[in-house]
Amino acid sequence: MTLLVVLSVILIGLFIAGLAFYLFVVGSQLTRIAGLLEECSRIVWKIKSDAEAVEPGVERINNTAGVIAGALPLLYGMAEGIVAGATYEPESEPRVPSPARPAMGTRRSRFHEAVGYRPE
């Protein structure tokens, strides 16, 4: 019976040591995360203070964009009228395009010479 008691005490000791190690690792990770979150918090407040300075300009830009968006249908209609009046319409019938030819003339294959074939 004493062996069983000794082994139980050793097992409980190992369990407590493992739990203490686990809690130490988790605690160190949480401390590191807390430091990073504090740094992120400072960055977010800096961004917020910078954005407060820009906010009135953004509102003006949005108002101007709304005016421009309202004028787009009118501008589009005027542009279509200009294009319709300025589009070139040929009076003669269109010519039939010729097949494309290489700029350097006709190419000759060198594969024939490689096999000994010479066309006459």
Salt bridges, closest charged atoms under 4 A:
GLU38 OE2 - ARG42 NH2 3.30
ASP50 OD1 - LYS46 NZ 3.57
GLU52 OE2 - LYS48 NZ 2.62
GLU113 OE2 - ARG108 NH1 2.64
